[in-house]
Amino acid sequence: MKTIDELLAAGVSGKRVFVRADLNVPLASGTITDDGRIRAVLPTVKALADAGAKVVVASHLGRPKGAPDPAFSLAPAASRLGELLGSAVAFATDTVGQSARETVAGLTDGHVAVLENLRFNPGETSKDDAERGAFADLLAELADVYVGDGFGAVHRKHASVFDLPARLPHYAGYLIATEVGVLKKLTDDVERPYVVALGGAKVSDKLAVIDELIGKADRLLIGGGMAYTFLKAQGHEVGISLLQEDQVPVVTEYLERAEKQGVELVLPVDVVVAREFPDLKAQAPTEHAVVDADMIPADQEGLDIGPRTRELYASKLADARTVFWNGPMGVFEHPDYAEGTKAVAQALVDSNGFTVVGGGDSAAAVRTLGFDENAFGHISTGGGASLEYLEGKTLPGLAALED
């Protein structure tokens, strides 16, 4: 795929450059709680603006139902982008309507505009090729060149990600080029030992990547809510912990495969349990206890890995030359259940290997828990996209940027 450096070398002054970014930031009462994704696209936007382009930034946010919804407006993201750029950013109150056309027409060289949430138009996410194509046609009228830089959306066959690049000269932005380069280090010439730490709520979200990694990774460390399905597969009581009963047979087969292929599949040896899920807003101390992983009381649920498991996982990460981590080890949003996630993050910081934090909640946890982002080899902006790449899937947004 052609990169933004090639575009800049050819000259962009006066050209309208459509940047498909990922500004899907978390909001609380209209306030951005983590601007990591906005900062991630900043190098691309700034380079284009500095070169005299008229930059049209577009993104989705959340899951609106194909119609305008103030709760999902990109206005806060546009404002924050302006603050980070140090210059005013124009904001169009629609996607391809009068406001978008007038806003783009009013851009002068070196200035930036943000369109309203692309998912306010049903054509963005439509499964009908014609409907998506019609929306892409209207977006194409707003630009001369396309730059894909929304890595968090490249696994989606959406109009602005898949259809629009076919209608314009297209290039990969700095973020996508970086993300793809990092993922190739996890799939091609991997330096070993290669350790993968997987957490998060549902084992079903990670089944395909586990299936792909058995035999490729040297060790798989399992934590978070998904660990309880594995513990159940081993015949243990998991109380009222998060459990996907229908996935137990699949997990059982993975455990057997890992053993046959000599892959260490490491599960918690102790867990932090409580009788009820904590109130994340109150952040008040809770009643909780540490129990062996095979001794979870029937009326309690596991909410974090325990102290012995934290030490075990840190030891399994200590000699790694390559690490991929996706998914928190517990309910990191509450201080009583954040220690497991902290321990894994700290083990990555202490590692001498190449460490990748695989986006999503893992990236949010790193920032929420106060870690220096520069202490990690790479923090991805796309959890789902990263996982699908590691699964070996073809990502529509990357395929669309190929020539």
ABEGO torsion letter per residue (X at the ends): XBBAAAAAAAEABGBBBBBBBBABBBBBGGBBABAAAAAAAAAAAAAAAAAGBBBBBBBBBEBBAGBBBAAABAAAAAAAAAAAAGBBBBBBABAABAAAAAAAAABBBGBBBBBBBAAABAAAABABAAAAAAAAAAAAAABABBBBABAAAAABBBAAAAAAAAABBBBBBAAAAAAAAAAAAAABBBBOBBBBBBBEABAAAAAAAAAAABGABABBBBBEAAAAAAAAAAGBBAEABBBBAAAAAAAAAAAAAAAAAGBBBBBBABBBBBABBBBAAAGBBBBBBBBBAAABBAABBBABBBAAAAAAAAAAAAABABBBBBEBABBAABAAAAAAAAAAAAAAAABABBBBBAEEAAAAAAAAAGBBAAABABBBABAAAAAAAAAGBBBAAAAAABX
